Amino acid sequence: MTRRAKLTAETYATVDELIRLGGIAVENAQDESRRLGVPNVYSINDRLYYETPSGELSAQDPYRENESATEPRDATERRS
């Protein structure tokens, strides 16, 4: 049987702080995307959902055809 190392209270406190700071960073990034008009994209049960300007989630990709946010662009393709 493998013995696990015990984590100290200081380690738990550090992990909690990192998770708290990560949550703040995610919220800031989402707010900036909204400000710039870029939809936030979420994966829920292996499906992609896009945040609409009203804050609702939609499974419909808001990008025009051939400019899907879920498919990589061809590096040689020029933007118009």
PDB file of N, CA, C and O in Angstrom:
ATOM      1  N   MET A   1       0.844  -1.173   0.000  1.00  0.00           N
ATOM      2  CA  MET A   1       0.000   0.000   0.000  1.00  0.00           C
ATOM      3  C   MET A   1       0.899   1.249   0.000  1.00  0.00           C
ATOM      4  O   MET A   1       1.875   1.324   0.746  1.00  0.00           O
ATOM      5  N   THR A   2       0.557   2.209  -0.835  1.00  0.00           N
ATOM      6  CA  THR A   2       1.337   3.440  -0.942  1.00  0.00           C
ATOM      7  C   THR A   2       0.876   4.429   0.114  1.00  0.00           C
ATOM      8  O   THR A   2      -0.319   4.623   0.335  1.00  0.00           O
ATOM      9  N   ARG A   3       1.844   5.041   0.751  1.00  0.00           N
ATOM     10  CA  ARG A   3       1.512   6.035   1.771  1.00  0.00           C
ATOM     11  C   ARG A   3       1.547   7.425   1.149  1.00  0.00           C
ATOM     12  O   ARG A   3       2.509   7.770   0.463  1.00  0.00           O
ATOM     13  N   ARG A   4       0.522   8.215   1.377  1.00  0.00           N
ATOM     14  CA  ARG A   4       0.444   9.572   0.838  1.00  0.00           C
ATOM     15  C   ARG A   4       1.056  10.547   1.822  1.00  0.00           C
ATOM     16  O   ARG A   4       0.935  10.392   3.038  1.00  0.00           O
ATOM     17  N   ALA A   5       1.717  11.557   1.274  1.00  0.00           N
ATOM     18  CA  ALA A   5       2.267  12.613   2.125  1.00  0.00           C
ATOM     19  C   ALA A   5       1.114  13.471   2.636  1.00  0.00           C
ATOM     20  O   ALA A   5       0.176  13.764   1.895  1.00  0.00           O
ATOM     21  N   LYS A   6       1.184  13.864   3.874  1.00  0.00           N
ATOM     22  CA  LYS A   6       0.146  14.718   4.457  1.00  0.00           C
ATOM     23  C   LYS A   6       0.445  16.172   4.117  1.00  0.00           C
ATOM     24  O   LYS A   6       1.589  16.623   4.180  1.00  0.00           O
ATOM     25  N   LEU A   7      -0.600  16.883   3.760  1.00  0.00           N
ATOM     26  CA  LEU A   7      -0.441  18.290   3.439  1.00  0.00           C
ATOM     27  C   LEU A   7      -0.627  19.119   4.697  1.00  0.00           C
ATOM     28  O   LEU A   7      -1.471  18.824   5.544  1.00  0.00           O
ATOM     29  N   THR A   8       0.178  20.156   4.797  1.00  0.00           N
ATOM     30  CA  THR A   8       0.088  21.023   5.965  1.00  0.00           C
ATOM     31  C   THR A   8      -1.018  22.053   5.777  1.00  0.00           C
ATOM     32  O   THR A   8      -1.511  22.257   4.667  1.00  0.00           O
ATOM     33  N   ALA A   9      -1.396  22.694   6.867  1.00  0.00           N
ATOM     34  CA  ALA A   9      -2.395  23.762   6.811  1.00  0.00           C
ATOM     35  C   ALA A   9      -1.889  24.900   5.926  1.00  0.00           C
ATOM     36  O   ALA A   9      -2.677  25.542   5.231  1.00  0.00           O
ATOM     37  N   GLU A  10      -0.597  25.149   5.949  1.00  0.00           N
ATOM     38  CA  GLU A  10      -0.008  26.205   5.108  1.00  0.00           C
ATOM     39  C   GLU A  10      -0.170  25.861   3.626  1.00  0.00           C
ATOM     40  O   GLU A  10      -0.461  26.737   2.811  1.00  0.00           O
ATOM     41  N   THR A  11       0.016  24.593   3.281  1.00  0.00           N
ATOM     42  CA  THR A  11      -0.149  24.167   1.890  1.00  0.00           C
ATOM     43  C   THR A  11      -1.595  24.350   1.453  1.00  0.00           C
ATOM     44  O   THR A  11      -1.847  24.859   0.360  1.00  0.00           O
ATOM     45  N   TYR A  12      -2.552  23.943   2.289  1.00  0.00           N
ATOM     46  CA  TYR A  12      -3.967  24.147   1.968  1.00  0.00           C
ATOM     47  C   TYR A  12      -4.282  25.634   1.803  1.00  0.00           C
ATOM     48  O   TYR A  12      -5.027  26.011   0.899  1.00  0.00           O
ATOM     49  N   ALA A  13      -3.728  26.466   2.656  1.00  0.00           N
ATOM     50  CA  ALA A  13      -3.965  27.909   2.563  1.00  0.00           C
ATOM     51  C   ALA A  13      -3.410  28.457   1.249  1.00  0.00           C
ATOM     52  O   ALA A  13      -4.035  29.311   0.619  1.00  0.00           O
ATOM     53  N   THR A  14      -2.249  27.972   0.840  1.00  0.00           N
ATOM     54  CA  THR A  14      -1.641  28.422  -0.418  1.00  0.00           C
ATOM     55  C   THR A  14      -2.498  27.992  -1.608  1.00  0.00           C
ATOM     56  O   THR A  14      -2.734  28.777  -2.526  1.00  0.00           O
ATOM     57  N   VAL A  15      -2.957  26.748  -1.585  1.00  0.00           N
ATOM     58  CA  VAL A  15      -3.815  26.253  -2.664  1.00  0.00           C
ATOM     59  C   VAL A  15      -5.108  27.068  -2.729  1.00  0.00           C
ATOM     60  O   VAL A  15      -5.544  27.448  -3.816  1.00  0.00           O
ATOM     61  N   ASP A  16      -5.711  27.335  -1.594  1.00  0.00           N
ATOM     62  CA  ASP A  16      -6.931  28.148  -1.557  1.00  0.00           C
ATOM     63  C   ASP A  16      -6.692  29.527  -2.156  1.00  0.00           C
ATOM     64  O   ASP A  16      -7.530  30.034  -2.901  1.00  0.00           O
ATOM     65  N   GLU A  17      -5.564  30.132  -1.839  1.00  0.00           N
ATOM     66  CA  GLU A  17      -5.245  31.466  -2.365  1.00  0.00           C
ATOM     67  C   GLU A  17      -5.050  31.416  -3.878  1.00  0.00           C
ATOM     68  O   GLU A  17      -5.512  32.309  -4.588  1.00  0.00           O
ATOM     69  N   LEU A  18      -4.380  30.394  -4.374  1.00  0.00           N
ATOM     70  CA  LEU A  18      -4.170  30.266  -5.818  1.00  0.00           C
ATOM     71  C   LEU A  18      -5.497  30.069  -6.549  1.00  0.00           C
ATOM     72  O   LEU A  18      -5.710  30.643  -7.617  1.00  0.00           O
ATOM     73  N   ILE A  19      -6.381  29.265  -5.981  1.00  0.00           N
ATOM     74  CA  ILE A  19      -7.699  29.062  -6.586  1.00  0.00           C
ATOM     75  C   ILE A  19      -8.496  30.364  -6.578  1.00  0.00           C
ATOM     76  O   ILE A  19      -9.174  30.681  -7.555  1.00  0.00           O
ATOM     77  N   ARG A  20      -8.420  31.115  -5.489  1.00  0.00           N
ATOM     78  CA  ARG A  20      -9.125  32.402  -5.395  1.00  0.00           C
ATOM     79  C   ARG A  20      -8.617  33.371  -6.456  1.00  0.00           C
ATOM     80  O   ARG A  20      -9.408  34.021  -7.140  1.00  0.00           O
ATOM     81  N   LEU A  21      -7.283  33.467  -6.593  1.00  0.00           N
ATOM     82  CA  LEU A  21      -6.700  34.374  -7.585  1.00  0.00           C
ATOM     83  C   LEU A  21      -7.029  33.931  -9.012  1.00  0.00           C
ATOM     84  O   LEU A  21      -7.269  34.765  -9.885  1.00  0.00           O
ATOM     85  N   GLY A  22      -7.038  32.617  -9.244  1.00  0.00           N
ATOM     86  CA  GLY A  22      -7.407  32.110 -10.564  1.00  0.00           C
ATOM     87  C   GLY A  22      -8.843  32.462 -10.918  1.00  0.00           C
ATOM     88  O   GLY A  22      -9.133  32.810 -12.062  1.00  0.00           O
ATOM     89  N   GLY A  23      -9.743  32.373  -9.944  1.00  0.00           N
ATOM     90  CA  GLY A  23     -11.143  32.736 -10.172  1.00  0.00           C
ATOM     91  C   GLY A  23     -11.295  34.202 -10.530  1.00  0.00           C
ATOM     92  O   GLY A  23     -12.087  34.557 -11.402  1.00  0.00           O
ATOM     93  N   ILE A  24     -10.535  35.052  -9.857  1.00  0.00           N
ATOM     94  CA  ILE A  24     -10.573  36.489 -10.154  1.00  0.00           C
ATOM     95  C   ILE A  24     -10.057  36.744 -11.571  1.00  0.00           C
ATOM     96  O   ILE A  24     -10.625  37.552 -12.305  1.00  0.00           O
ATOM     97  N   ALA A  25      -8.979  36.052 -11.954  1.00  0.00           N
ATOM     98  CA  ALA A  25      -8.417  36.221 -13.300  1.00  0.00           C
ATOM     99  C   ALA A  25      -9.416  35.789 -14.369  1.00  0.00           C
ATOM    100  O   ALA A  25      -9.544  36.450 -15.399  1.00  0.00           O
ATOM    101  N   VAL A  26     -10.118  34.693 -14.135  1.00  0.00           N
ATOM    102  CA  VAL A  26     -11.122  34.213 -15.096  1.00  0.00           C
ATOM    103  C   VAL A  26     -12.255  35.229 -15.221  1.00  0.00           C
ATOM    104  O   VAL A  26     -12.681  35.547 -16.331  1.00  0.00           O
ATOM    105  N   GLU A  27     -12.742  35.735 -14.102  1.00  0.00           N
ATOM    106  CA  GLU A  27     -13.810  36.743 -14.144  1.00  0.00           C
ATOM    107  C   GLU A  27     -13.366  37.983 -14.910  1.00  0.00           C
ATOM    108  O   GLU A  27     -14.137  38.529 -15.699  1.00  0.00           O
ATOM    109  N   ASN A  28     -12.133  38.436 -14.687  1.00  0.00           N
ATOM    110  CA  ASN A  28     -11.619  39.610 -15.396  1.00  0.00           C
ATOM    111  C   ASN A  28     -11.526  39.347 -16.897  1.00  0.00           C
ATOM    112  O   ASN A  28     -11.869  40.215 -17.700  1.00  0.00           O
ATOM    113  N   ALA A  29     -11.065  38.155 -17.281  1.00  0.00           N
ATOM    114  CA  ALA A  29     -10.954  37.814 -18.701  1.00  0.00           C
ATOM    115  C   ALA A  29     -12.333  37.752 -19.346  1.00  0.00           C
ATOM    116  O   ALA A  29     -12.509  38.221 -20.471  1.00  0.00           O
ATOM    117  N   GLN A  30     -13.319  37.177 -18.645  1.00  0.00           N
ATOM    118  CA  GLN A  30     -14.675  37.114 -19.186  1.00  0.00           C
ATOM    119  C   GLN A  30     -15.263  38.515 -19.344  1.00  0.00           C
ATOM    120  O   GLN A  30     -15.909  38.808 -20.350  1.00  0.00           O
ATOM    121  N   ASP A  31     -15.045  39.367 -18.368  1.00  0.00           N
ATOM    122  CA  ASP A  31     -15.543  40.748 -18.457  1.00  0.00           C
ATOM    123  C   ASP A  31     -14.913  41.480 -19.634  1.00  0.00           C
ATOM    124  O   ASP A  31     -15.595  42.224 -20.338  1.00  0.00           O
ATOM    125  N   GLU A  32     -13.624  41.274 -19.851  1.00  0.00           N
ATOM    126  CA  GLU A  32     -12.955  41.943 -20.969  1.00  0.00           C
ATOM    127  C   GLU A  32     -13.486  41.422 -22.302  1.00  0.00           C
ATOM    128  O   GLU A  32     -13.670  42.199 -23.239  1.00  0.00           O
ATOM    129  N   SER A  33     -13.732  40.117 -22.398  1.00  0.00           N
ATOM    130  CA  SER A  33     -14.310  39.560 -23.630  1.00  0.00           C
ATOM    131  C   SER A  33     -15.665  40.177 -23.910  1.00  0.00           C
ATOM    132  O   SER A  33     -15.971  40.530 -25.049  1.00  0.00           O
ATOM    133  N   ARG A  34     -16.472  40.307 -22.880  1.00  0.00           N
ATOM    134  CA  ARG A  34     -17.796  40.933 -23.048  1.00  0.00           C
ATOM    135  C   ARG A  34     -17.651  42.376 -23.514  1.00  0.00           C
ATOM    136  O   ARG A  34     -18.374  42.823 -24.405  1.00  0.00           O
ATOM    137  N   ARG A  35     -16.719  43.101 -22.910  1.00  0.00           N
ATOM    138  CA  ARG A  35     -16.492  44.503 -23.277  1.00  0.00           C
ATOM    139  C   ARG A  35     -16.075  44.634 -24.737  1.00  0.00           C
ATOM    140  O   ARG A  35     -16.461  45.583 -25.418  1.00  0.00           O
ATOM    141  N   LEU A  36     -15.272  43.661 -25.219  1.00  0.00           N
ATOM    142  CA  LEU A  36     -14.782  43.689 -26.592  1.00  0.00           C
ATOM    143  C   LEU A  36     -15.763  43.060 -27.585  1.00  0.00           C
ATOM    144  O   LEU A  36     -15.515  43.063 -28.791  1.00  0.00           O
ATOM    145  N   GLY A  37     -16.883  42.517 -27.074  1.00  0.00           N
ATOM    146  CA  GLY A  37     -17.866  41.900 -27.950  1.00  0.00           C
ATOM    147  C   GLY A  37     -17.491  40.504 -28.411  1.00  0.00           C
ATOM    148  O   GLY A  37     -18.028  40.010 -29.403  1.00  0.00           O
ATOM    149  N   VAL A  38     -16.576  39.864 -27.700  1.00  0.00           N
ATOM    150  CA  VAL A  38     -16.157  38.506 -28.034  1.00  0.00           C
ATOM    151  C   VAL A  38     -16.925  37.548 -27.133  1.00  0.00           C
ATOM    152  O   VAL A  38     -16.877  37.685 -25.911  1.00  0.00           O
ATOM    153  N   PRO A  39     -17.637  36.574 -27.716  1.00  0.00           N
ATOM    154  CA  PRO A  39     -18.417  35.684 -26.868  1.00  0.00           C
ATOM    155  C   PRO A  39     -17.532  34.770 -26.029  1.00  0.00           C
ATOM    156  O   PRO A  39     -16.539  34.239 -26.525  1.00  0.00           O
ATOM    157  N   ASN A  40     -17.884  34.589 -24.778  1.00  0.00           N
ATOM    158  CA  ASN A  40     -17.225  33.598 -23.947  1.00  0.00           C
ATOM    159  C   ASN A  40     -17.759  32.237 -24.374  1.00  0.00           C
ATOM    160  O   ASN A  40     -18.947  32.086 -24.659  1.00  0.00           O
ATOM    161  N   VAL A  41     -16.874  31.254 -24.416  1.00  0.00           N
ATOM    162  CA  VAL A  41     -17.242  29.912 -24.856  1.00  0.00           C
ATOM    163  C   VAL A  41     -17.020  28.960 -23.688  1.00  0.00           C
ATOM    164  O   VAL A  41     -15.979  28.986 -23.030  1.00  0.00           O
ATOM    165  N   TYR A  42     -18.020  28.122 -23.445  1.00  0.00           N
ATOM    166  CA  TYR A  42     -17.956  27.175 -22.338  1.00  0.00           C
ATOM    167  C   TYR A  42     -18.169  25.761 -22.870  1.00  0.00           C
ATOM    168  O   TYR A  42     -18.920  25.560 -23.824  1.00  0.00           O
ATOM    169  N   SER A  43     -17.517  24.798 -22.262  1.00  0.00           N
ATOM    170  CA  SER A  43     -17.729  23.396 -22.583  1.00  0.00           C
ATOM    171  C   SER A  43     -18.511  22.783 -21.432  1.00  0.00           C
ATOM    172  O   SER A  43     -18.033  22.732 -20.299  1.00  0.00           O
ATOM    173  N   ILE A  44     -19.718  22.320 -21.735  1.00  0.00           N
ATOM    174  CA  ILE A  44     -20.578  21.702 -20.736  1.00  0.00           C
ATOM    175  C   ILE A  44     -20.959  20.320 -21.268  1.00  0.00           C
ATOM    176  O   ILE A  44     -21.600  20.208 -22.313  1.00  0.00           O
ATOM    177  N   ASN A  45     -20.569  19.284 -20.555  1.00  0.00           N
ATOM    178  CA  ASN A  45     -20.827  17.902 -20.986  1.00  0.00           C
ATOM    179  C   ASN A  45     -20.344  17.665 -22.416  1.00  0.00           C
ATOM    180  O   ASN A  45     -21.049  17.068 -23.229  1.00  0.00           O
ATOM    181  N   ASP A  46     -19.134  18.139 -22.709  1.00  0.00           N
ATOM    182  CA  ASP A  46     -18.482  17.952 -24.015  1.00  0.00           C
ATOM    183  C   ASP A  46     -19.190  18.654 -25.172  1.00  0.00           C
ATOM    184  O   ASP A  46     -18.971  18.300 -26.330  1.00  0.00           O
ATOM    185  N   ARG A  47     -20.033  19.640 -24.879  1.00  0.00           N
ATOM    186  CA  ARG A  47     -20.672  20.464 -25.915  1.00  0.00           C
ATOM    187  C   ARG A  47     -20.245  21.898 -25.703  1.00  0.00           C
ATOM    188  O   ARG A  47     -20.092  22.346 -24.567  1.00  0.00           O
ATOM    189  N   LEU A  48     -20.053  22.625 -26.804  1.00  0.00           N
ATOM    190  CA  LEU A  48     -19.677  24.029 -26.710  1.00  0.00           C
ATOM    191  C   LEU A  48     -20.919  24.906 -26.668  1.00  0.00           C
ATOM    192  O   LEU A  48     -21.877  24.701 -27.412  1.00  0.00           O
ATOM    193  N   TYR A  49     -20.873  25.887 -25.776  1.00  0.00           N
ATOM    194  CA  TYR A  49     -21.941  26.875 -25.658  1.00  0.00           C
ATOM    195  C   TYR A  49     -21.319  28.266 -25.711  1.00  0.00           C
ATOM    196  O   TYR A  49     -20.251  28.506 -25.147  1.00  0.00           O
ATOM    197  N   TYR A  50     -21.997  29.169 -26.390  1.00  0.00           N
ATOM    198  CA  TYR A  50     -21.516  30.527 -26.590  1.00  0.00           C
ATOM    199  C   TYR A  50     -22.399  31.482 -25.805  1.00  0.00           C
ATOM    200  O   TYR A  50     -23.623  31.357 -25.815  1.00  0.00           O
ATOM    201  N   GLU A  51     -21.785  32.420 -25.136  1.00  0.00           N
ATOM    202  CA  GLU A  51     -22.542  33.412 -24.376  1.00  0.00           C
ATOM    203  C   GLU A  51     -23.018  34.496 -25.327  1.00  0.00           C
ATOM    204  O   GLU A  51     -22.217  35.100 -26.040  1.00  0.00           O
ATOM    205  N   THR A  52     -24.312  34.740 -25.337  1.00  0.00           N
ATOM    206  CA  THR A  52     -24.886  35.781 -26.193  1.00  0.00           C
ATOM    207  C   THR A  52     -24.721  37.142 -25.512  1.00  0.00           C
ATOM    208  O   THR A  52     -24.438  37.200 -24.315  1.00  0.00           O
ATOM    209  N   PRO A  53     -24.894  38.233 -26.255  1.00  0.00           N
ATOM    210  CA  PRO A  53     -24.795  39.562 -25.633  1.00  0.00           C
ATOM    211  C   PRO A  53     -25.764  39.762 -24.461  1.00  0.00           C
ATOM    212  O   PRO A  53     -25.508  40.581 -23.579  1.00  0.00           O
ATOM    213  N   SER A  54     -26.884  39.011 -24.450  1.00  0.00           N
ATOM    214  CA  SER A  54     -27.841  39.136 -23.344  1.00  0.00           C
ATOM    215  C   SER A  54     -27.420  38.305 -22.131  1.00  0.00           C
ATOM    216  O   SER A  54     -28.053  38.380 -21.078  1.00  0.00           O
ATOM    217  N   GLY A  55     -26.352  37.513 -22.276  1.00  0.00           N
ATOM    218  CA  GLY A  55     -25.880  36.703 -21.162  1.00  0.00           C
ATOM    219  C   GLY A  55     -26.382  35.272 -21.178  1.00  0.00           C
ATOM    220  O   GLY A  55     -25.990  34.467 -20.333  1.00  0.00           O
ATOM    221  N   GLU A  56     -27.254  34.945 -22.140  1.00  0.00           N
ATOM    222  CA  GLU A  56     -27.760  33.582 -22.256  1.00  0.00           C
ATOM    223  C   GLU A  56     -26.733  32.719 -22.979  1.00  0.00           C
ATOM    224  O   GLU A  56     -25.855  33.234 -23.671  1.00  0.00           O
ATOM    225  N   LEU A  57     -26.847  31.399 -22.813  1.00  0.00           N
ATOM    226  CA  LEU A  57     -25.966  30.475 -23.513  1.00  0.00           C
ATOM    227  C   LEU A  57     -26.692  29.897 -24.716  1.00  0.00           C
ATOM    228  O   LEU A  57     -27.881  29.583 -24.648  1.00  0.00           O
ATOM    229  N   SER A  58     -25.961  29.759 -25.822  1.00  0.00           N
ATOM    230  CA  SER A  58     -26.514  29.210 -27.053  1.00  0.00           C
ATOM    231  C   SER A  58     -25.540  28.184 -27.617  1.00  0.00           C
ATOM    232  O   SER A  58     -24.326  28.376 -27.537  1.00  0.00           O
ATOM    233  N   ALA A  59     -26.050  27.106 -28.179  1.00  0.00           N
ATOM    234  CA  ALA A  59     -25.204  26.106 -28.817  1.00  0.00           C
ATOM    235  C   ALA A  59     -24.842  26.530 -30.234  1.00  0.00           C
ATOM    236  O   ALA A  59     -23.999  25.899 -30.871  1.00  0.00           O
ATOM    237  N   GLN A  60     -25.471  27.594 -30.735  1.00  0.00           N
ATOM    238  CA  GLN A  60     -25.211  28.067 -32.098  1.00  0.00           C
ATOM    239  C   GLN A  60     -23.960  28.944 -32.112  1.00  0.00           C
ATOM    240  O   GLN A  60     -23.851  29.904 -31.349  1.00  0.00           O
ATOM    241  N   ASP A  61     -23.022  28.600 -32.990  1.00  0.00           N
ATOM    242  CA  ASP A  61     -21.781  29.354 -33.137  1.00  0.00           C
ATOM    243  C   ASP A  61     -22.106  30.740 -33.699  1.00  0.00           C
ATOM    244  O   ASP A  61     -22.701  30.832 -34.773  1.00  0.00           O
ATOM    245  N   PRO A  62     -21.732  31.819 -33.005  1.00  0.00           N
ATOM    246  CA  PRO A  62     -22.094  33.170 -33.461  1.00  0.00           C
ATOM    247  C   PRO A  62     -21.239  33.687 -34.618  1.00  0.00           C
ATOM    248  O   PRO A  62     -21.533  34.745 -35.174  1.00  0.00           O
ATOM    249  N   TYR A  63     -20.198  32.963 -34.985  1.00  0.00           N
ATOM    250  CA  TYR A  63     -19.336  33.415 -36.070  1.00  0.00           C
ATOM    251  C   TYR A  63     -19.938  33.055 -37.415  1.00  0.00           C
ATOM    252  O   TYR A  63     -20.667  32.073 -37.552  1.00  0.00           O
ATOM    253  N   ARG A  64     -19.615  33.874 -38.397  1.00  0.00           N
ATOM    254  CA  ARG A  64     -20.111  33.620 -39.745  1.00  0.00           C
ATOM    255  C   ARG A  64     -19.576  32.295 -40.276  1.00  0.00           C
ATOM    256  O   ARG A  64     -18.574  31.776 -39.784  1.00  0.00           O
ATOM    257  N   GLU A  65     -20.248  31.760 -41.273  1.00  0.00           N
ATOM    258  CA  GLU A  65     -19.783  30.520 -41.895  1.00  0.00           C
ATOM    259  C   GLU A  65     -18.359  30.718 -42.383  1.00  0.00           C
ATOM    260  O   GLU A  65     -18.013  31.804 -42.846  1.00  0.00           O
ATOM    261  N   ASN A  66     -17.545  29.708 -42.290  1.00  0.00           N
ATOM    262  CA  ASN A  66     -16.120  29.722 -42.646  1.00  0.00           C
ATOM    263  C   ASN A  66     -15.279  30.505 -41.650  1.00  0.00           C
ATOM    264  O   ASN A  66     -14.075  30.646 -41.864  1.00  0.00           O
ATOM    265  N   GLU A  67     -15.845  31.009 -40.597  1.00  0.00           N
ATOM    266  CA  GLU A  67     -15.090  31.696 -39.561  1.00  0.00           C
ATOM    267  C   GLU A  67     -15.476  31.134 -38.202  1.00  0.00           C
ATOM    268  O   GLU A  67     -15.587  31.869 -37.221  1.00  0.00           O
ATOM    269  N   SER A  68     -15.675  29.836 -38.156  1.00  0.00           N
ATOM    270  CA  SER A  68     -16.101  29.189 -36.919  1.00  0.00           C
ATOM    271  C   SER A  68     -15.057  29.348 -35.827  1.00  0.00           C
ATOM    272  O   SER A  68     -13.859  29.215 -36.077  1.00  0.00           O
ATOM    273  N   ALA A  69     -15.513  29.630 -34.629  1.00  0.00           N
ATOM    274  CA  ALA A  69     -14.606  29.749 -33.493  1.00  0.00           C
ATOM    275  C   ALA A  69     -14.084  28.384 -33.070  1.00  0.00           C
ATOM    276  O   ALA A  69     -13.106  28.304 -32.328  1.00  0.00           O
ATOM    277  N   THR A  70     -14.719  27.308 -33.529  1.00  0.00           N
ATOM    278  CA  THR A  70     -14.327  25.973 -33.081  1.00  0.00           C
ATOM    279  C   THR A  70     -13.458  25.242 -34.089  1.00  0.00           C
ATOM    280  O   THR A  70     -13.001  24.134 -33.811  1.00  0.00           O
ATOM    281  N   GLU A  71     -13.221  25.830 -35.243  1.00  0.00           N
ATOM    282  CA  GLU A  71     -12.380  25.202 -36.253  1.00  0.00           C
ATOM    283  C   GLU A  71     -11.177  26.090 -36.531  1.00  0.00           C
ATOM    284  O   GLU A  71     -11.325  27.303 -36.673  1.00  0.00           O
ATOM    285  N   PRO A  72      -9.971  25.494 -36.611  1.00  0.00           N
ATOM    286  CA  PRO A  72      -8.785  26.306 -36.890  1.00  0.00           C
ATOM    287  C   PRO A  72      -8.844  26.895 -38.293  1.00  0.00           C
ATOM    288  O   PRO A  72      -9.306  26.253 -39.236  1.00  0.00           O
ATOM    289  N   ARG A  73      -8.372  28.116 -38.409  1.00  0.00           N
ATOM    290  CA  ARG A  73      -8.316  28.778 -39.711  1.00  0.00           C
ATOM    291  C   ARG A  73      -7.109  28.279 -40.483  1.00  0.00           C
ATOM    292  O   ARG A  73      -6.080  27.957 -39.889  1.00  0.00           O
ATOM    293  N   ASP A  74      -7.225  28.211 -41.791  1.00  0.00           N
ATOM    294  CA  ASP A  74      -6.107  27.863 -42.643  1.00  0.00           C
ATOM    295  C   ASP A  74      -5.115  29.019 -42.593  1.00  0.00           C
ATOM    296  O   ASP A  74      -5.498  30.166 -42.825  1.00  0.00           O
ATOM    297  N   ALA A  75      -3.868  28.743 -42.300  1.00  0.00           N
ATOM    298  CA  ALA A  75      -2.841  29.790 -42.151  1.00  0.00           C
ATOM    299  C   ALA A  75      -2.646  30.587 -43.429  1.00  0.00           C
ATOM    300  O   ALA A  75      -2.206  31.736 -43.381  1.00  0.00           O
ATOM    301  N   THR A  76      -2.970  29.984 -44.584  1.00  0.00           N
ATOM    302  CA  THR A  76      -2.772  30.696 -45.859  1.00  0.00           C
ATOM    303  C   THR A  76      -3.980  31.539 -46.238  1.00  0.00           C
ATOM    304  O   THR A  76      -3.897  32.354 -47.157  1.00  0.00           O
ATOM    305  N   GLU A  77      -5.102  31.359 -45.546  1.00  0.00           N
ATOM    306  CA  GLU A  77      -6.328  32.084 -45.867  1.00  0.00           C
ATOM    307  C   GLU A  77      -6.221  33.529 -45.409  1.00  0.00           C
ATOM    308  O   GLU A  77      -5.816  33.790 -44.276  1.00  0.00           O
ATOM    309  N   ARG A  78      -6.572  34.453 -46.258  1.00  0.00           N
ATOM    310  CA  ARG A  78      -6.525  35.878 -45.920  1.00  0.00           C
ATOM    311  C   ARG A  78      -7.837  36.323 -45.329  1.00  0.00           C
ATOM    312  O   ARG A  78      -8.903  35.879 -45.757  1.00  0.00           O
ATOM    313  N   ARG A  79      -7.765  37.197 -44.347  1.00  0.00           N
ATOM    314  CA  ARG A  79      -8.983  37.791 -43.789  1.00  0.00           C
ATOM    315  C   ARG A  79      -9.415  38.949 -44.659  1.00  0.00           C
ATOM    316  O   ARG A  79      -8.580  39.665 -45.213  1.00  0.00           O
ATOM    317  N   SER A  80     -10.734  39.137 -44.781  1.00  0.00           N
ATOM    318  CA  SER A  80     -11.228  40.265 -45.575  1.00  0.00           C
ATOM    319  C   SER A  80     -11.620  41.396 -44.712  1.00  0.00           C
ATOM    320  O   SER A  80     -12.059  42.431 -45.212  1.00  0.00           O
TER     321      SER A  80
END
